[in-house]
Amino acid sequence: MSLISLIIIIAVFAGLWKTYAKAGEPGWACLIPVYNLWVLVRIAGREWYWFVLFLIPLINIIVFIIISLDITKRFKQPMPFAAGLFLLPWIFYPILGFGSAQYQR
């Protein structure tokens, strides 16, 4: 069971790394807690204070939905893809990172 978990974790981090790199950010940023949210907010094209909103319980859920929508727009994916980024990030971030989607500023 732990081998399967390890494989899933590696796939998620590899997908995030590739997604960050496609957006022109350092891929290693996905590995550092808290800083990865800061970079995710920048990738989504939001202002710095959106990062602070991630730190507020319950508000952070709404913020994550909005950030997922923004990332979907930046990578020119269909809007239902945002639901996947929010609900199943361990599947959709590797799809985004390893797929053909290109980041648009």
C-alpha angles and dihedrals in degrees: 000000000000091000090057090048091050092051091050092049092050091049092051094049092045090051092048091046091053092044092052091047092051088054091053095254126121109273093218089066090081089066097059116082116235092005088069089061091050090054092044089056089051091049089052089053096240129140122263095259090067085072089058089052088060087066095059114089116242091005087070090064091057091044091051090052091051092046089050089053091049093049090049090054093046091054093043094239125150114270095250086065087072090063088055092050089051101040103029107022092155087066104032101045091057088048089052094044099045097032129087096263114128125209116243120197 
